């Protein structure tokens, strides 16, 4: 088994072929290829965003999930979209949002601050949501989405709906008060909620050892009176297995599960971060020995006998989708300046322009791009 | 019809709204079995059950955050802060998450956060606060602070039905001290509309919450002793402010006193003063004056608290200064 439910296990081991009834053993080859598609889409879309960032078309910070694609995709894939399951992603969960139905065009328009982006240029990057498709946009205050998803799943419970919620936090967010308050309240109320702690080793430049004196985040589950399970976050099927079990448990009315996914953040906090604080060799080791896409390709070709051509077809499909999305986003208009004054409140009400802006359409003749947020000028 | 206290009026509003709409539910500390620290929610648990009257852990951020999540899904949560002083523990959730939710993500967040506020009750630094000004500065929120029992009921019903987040401050000094007959039927008071508590032509006192009553006392006293006709405007809503009512009273009396129980620096009186000078400077015959609490945390001992908070005599004095300016 890739995981256990006691919260007191040894390091997770790779799944063995003889293990009984793993949820992922129910997945068809097509579904397994779909997992591959989403992982590849996540990675390639971010690579495209890097290009756009260097072309100065991305006007804010750029956040990567390189090396964490399996944890985002595998966990979101365990939700039942037809049942109306919900998730709240974090900044490294682009993959989760794509699984839930977010479109590459939306992502690129967000990053390019376009007027027809999901937030109409109001918010950055992947900070957006859609109630129809079942994901709620995060805010930058880490941990805050845990109480919010407690409330989302509380509403499922109050209305007797058979729906499940999933919320992501990083190792850093577990240090916040909101994380504690939210998971504790959800546990007391037995909300149908899965809390995923993505332990990627780093919160900006702060290693886990400076975040907590606990050696494992699953141990925290014990204190909340809920099960904690740990899995290899770079093994997409192990991630799916452990999350699916937690989702099923939540749907049965058995309450909250804390899932710790062990992974590694191979890029900086954001694109400007030069990662000077990372011990020598660590990035290279994870890239060469534990890349989630490489590992899954090996699994698909060796265990599922998927041909190299089939995978190349997926890669090609991903690239053409991203090309089309880039063209669309590039052609999108920037927002109308006065749109900034609308929808602070419900209805058609608009904030009155300040007197010195009356009759003026644009505040400046040319919009400056921030020189940089930190140390890295690339 | 029997007279109803300010506290009972709040309870009536909760009962009626929970009867009317199954999406309305309450959550907070000790609001269920115990009925709330001031018994505002007494009887709700028996009537509506523990799914709709939720006793929570001591977690203000989780109370507000969970309310926000449920509100996104179409519920109408009413959060109780056991004392409004503890709303600061949910400041991040309210200002960063709740208030911005519609603007940044087009997510409706119709929640109410209510709680016992204000001083004159020997509550000391942490059971007497008036934190409204801390939230006035946050676009996306609405703020109401009723002074009468019927407004307490009507504004709470309006707050629960509002499609945006509303902070509902209730003055604990008024809970059982004032009572009146409730208007019949579905009594809803619109948010954003001030009320003229007393008509007058010589000086305007603009105020809200418990100091409305002190202003009325002062107005009566100066009428008797000085023959002055003082107009008292009860703002009722602090966000949005009723600019029309404020400007109208300025144009009527040309002399303005702003009274609030909250501390002076950065208080709401400063904002109102700025609006009056921008829009009706030529109508003023005297500088705008403020009677507020002193800029100190609120002390416990009666001689200290009474010295710090605005009293009727202070308002009388300020009215006389304005009238003779």
Interface residues (C-beta under 8 A of the other chain):
Chain A: X119 X122 X123 X127 X128 X129 X131 X136 X137 X139 X140 X141 X144 X146 X147 X148 X149 X150 X151 X152 X153 X154 X155 X156 X157 X158 X177 X178 X181 X182 X184 X185 X188 X189 X343 X344 X345 X346 X347 X351
Chain B: X25 X51 X52 X54 X56 X57 X59 X60 X61 X62 X63 X64 X65 X66 X67 X68 X69 X70 X71 X72 X73 X74 X75 X77 X92 X93 X96 X97 X100 X102 X103 X104 X105 X106 X107 X108 X139 X140 X142 X162 X163 X164
